[in-house]
Amino acid sequence: MHGKMHFEAPWSRQLKWITALTTLLLLGIPLILLSRAPAEHSAVYSAATMLPVVILAVTALFAVRGYTIEDAALLVVRPGWNTRIPLTGLQSVEIKPDAMRGSIRLFGNGGLFGFIGLFRNSALGRYRAFVTDAANCVVLRFADRTLVVTPDRPQQFAAILKDSIEP
């Protein structure tokens, strides 16, 4: 595979709603706490007031903004950095819109800026997700791991990766 191909990571309506409502909650909590803060409050109170904002900021840093296929790697594009996933050992690529159905989150983010982290379901077993729109799921299977990504053009994305699979 030569060159570089970029794909956007569109947000589903569900992800937009979850992110909007959670953001309102995480920004609203400090505003309420600050408006009711006692004249003299402890460091713990100050930390508790800022914690929701910190959670929001850190989670935003891990948002998925897109995917780039570059040489023998998939780059998950984040705000200001990339997660590099080598494609060596890729065994199969499948477009599967229902890939996340019945999943439970083992570790990660379940809807604030994306569904990102380790998940498990009966169809895929344990897998790593970088998902923003479940309707665009593409499942990448390796001998030792499974990934789920959601590029804006799943057919083109899958075709490019299928060409990179060694017989």
For each residue, the residues with C-beta under 8 A, 3 or more apart:
1: 69 71 72 87 160 163 164
2: 71
3: 70
4: 68 69 70
5: 68 69 70 160
6: 66 67 68 77
7: 66 67 68 69 151 152 153 156 157
8: 65 66 151 152
9: 64 65 66 67 77 114 130 132 133 150 151 152
10: 132 133 136 150 152
11: 15 16 19 132 133
12: 15 16 132 133 134 135
13: 16 17
14: 17 18 111 134
15: 11 12 18 19 111 113 114 115 132 133
16: 11 12 13 19 20
17: 13 14 20 21
18: 14 15 21 22 111 112
19: 11 15 16 22 23 111 112 113
20: 16 17 23 24
21: 17 18 24 25
22: 18 19 25 26 111 112
23: 19 20 26 27 56 112
24: 20 21 27 28
25: 21 22 28 29 52
26: 22 23 29 52 53 55 56
27: 23 24 30 31 52 53 56
28: 24 25 31 32
29: 25 26 32 33 49 52
30: 27 33 34 49 50 52 53
31: 27 28 34 35
32: 28 29 35 36
33: 29 30 36 37 45 48 49
34: 30 31 37 49
35: 31 32
36: 32 33
37: 33 34 41 45 49
38: 41 45
39:
40:
41: 37 38 45 46
42: 45 46
43: 46 47
44: 47 48
45: 33 37 38 41 42 48 49
46: 41 42 43 49 50
47: 43 44 50 51
48: 33 44 45 51
49: 29 30 33 34 37 45 46
50: 30 46 47 53 54
51: 47 48 54 55
52: 25 26 27 29 30 55 56
53: 26 27 30 50 56 57
54: 50 51 57 58
55: 26 51 52 58 59
56: 23 26 27 52 53 59 60 112
57: 53 54 60 61
58: 54 55 61 62
59: 55 56 62 63 109 112 113
60: 56 57 63 79 113
61: 57 58 78 79 80
62: 58 59 78 109 113 114 116
63: 59 60 78 79 113 114 116
64: 9 67 76 77 78 113 114 116 130 131 132 150
65: 8 9 77 78 79
66: 6 7 8 9 77 151
67: 6 7 9 64 74 75 76 77 130 149 151 157
68: 4 5 6 7 74 75 77 82
69: 1 4 5 7 73 74 75 87 157 160 161
70: 3 4 5 73 74 75
71: 1 2
72: 1 86 87 88 164
73: 69 70 84 85 86 87
74: 67 68 69 70 84 85 87 140 147 149 161
75: 67 68 69 70 82 83 84 85
76: 64 67 82 83 85 130 149
77: 6 9 64 65 66 67 68 82
78: 61 62 63 64 65 81 82 83
79: 60 61 63 65
80: 61
81: 78
82: 68 75 76 77 78
83: 75 76 78 130
84: 73 74 75
85: 73 74 75 76 147
86: 72 73 89
87: 1 69 72 73 74 90 161 164
88: 72
89: 86 142 143 144
90: 87 93 140 141 142 161 164 165
91: 141 142 143 165
92: 139 140 141 165
93: 90 138 139 140 141 158 161 162 165
94: 138 139 141 158
95: 137 138 139 154 155 158
96: 99 137 138 139
97: 134 135 136 137
98: 101 123 134 137
99: 96 123 124 134 137 139 148
100: 103 115 119 121 129 131 134 137 148
101: 98 121 123
102: 121 122 123
103: 100 119 120 121 124 129
104: 119 120 121
105: 108 110 115 117 118 119
106: 117 118 119 120 126
107: 117 118
108: 105 115 116 117 118 119 129
109: 59 62 112 113 114 115 116 117
110: 105 115 117
111: 14 15 18 19 22 114 115
112: 18 19 22 23 56 59 109
113: 15 19 59 60 62 63 64 109 116
114: 9 15 62 63 64 109 111 130 131 132
115: 15 100 105 108 109 110 111 119 129 131 132 134
116: 62 63 64 108 109 113 129 130 131
117: 105 106 107 108 109 110 128 129
118: 105 106 107 108 126 127 128 129
119: 100 103 104 105 106 108 115 126 127 128 129 148
120: 103 104 106 124 125 126 127
121: 100 101 102 103 104 124 125 127
122: 102 125
123: 98 99 101 102
124: 99 103 120 121 127 139 146 148
125: 120 121 122 146
126: 106 118 119 120 146
127: 118 119 120 121 124 139 145 146 147 148
128: 117 118 119 145 146 147 148
129: 100 103 108 115 116 117 118 119 147 148 149
130: 9 64 67 76 83 114 116 147 148 149 150
131: 64 100 114 115 116 134 137 148 149 150
132: 9 10 11 12 15 64 114 115 150
133: 9 10 11 12 15 136 150
134: 12 14 97 98 99 100 115 131 137 150
135: 12 97 150
136: 10 97 133 150 151 152 154
137: 95 96 97 98 99 100 131 134 148 149 150 154
138: 93 94 95 96 148 149 150 151 154 157 158 161
139: 92 93 94 95 96 99 124 127 146 147 148
140: 74 90 92 93 146 147 148 149 161
141: 90 91 92 93 94 146
142: 89 90 91 145 146 147
143: 89 91
144: 89
145: 127 128 142
146: 124 125 126 127 128 139 140 141 142
147: 74 85 127 128 129 130 139 140 142
148: 99 100 119 124 127 128 129 130 131 137 138 139 140
149: 67 74 76 129 130 131 137 138 140 157
150: 9 10 64 130 131 132 133 134 135 136 137 138 154
151: 7 8 9 66 67 136 138 154 156 157
152: 7 8 9 10 136
153: 7 156 157
154: 95 136 137 138 150 151 157 158
155: 95 158 159
156: 7 151 153 159 160
157: 7 67 69 138 149 151 153 154 160 161
158: 93 94 95 138 154 155 161 162
159: 155 156 162 163
160: 1 5 69 156 157 163 164
161: 69 74 87 90 93 138 140 157 158 164 165
162: 93 158 159 165
163: 1 159 160
164: 1 72 87 90 160 161
165: 90 91 92 93 161 162
166:
167:
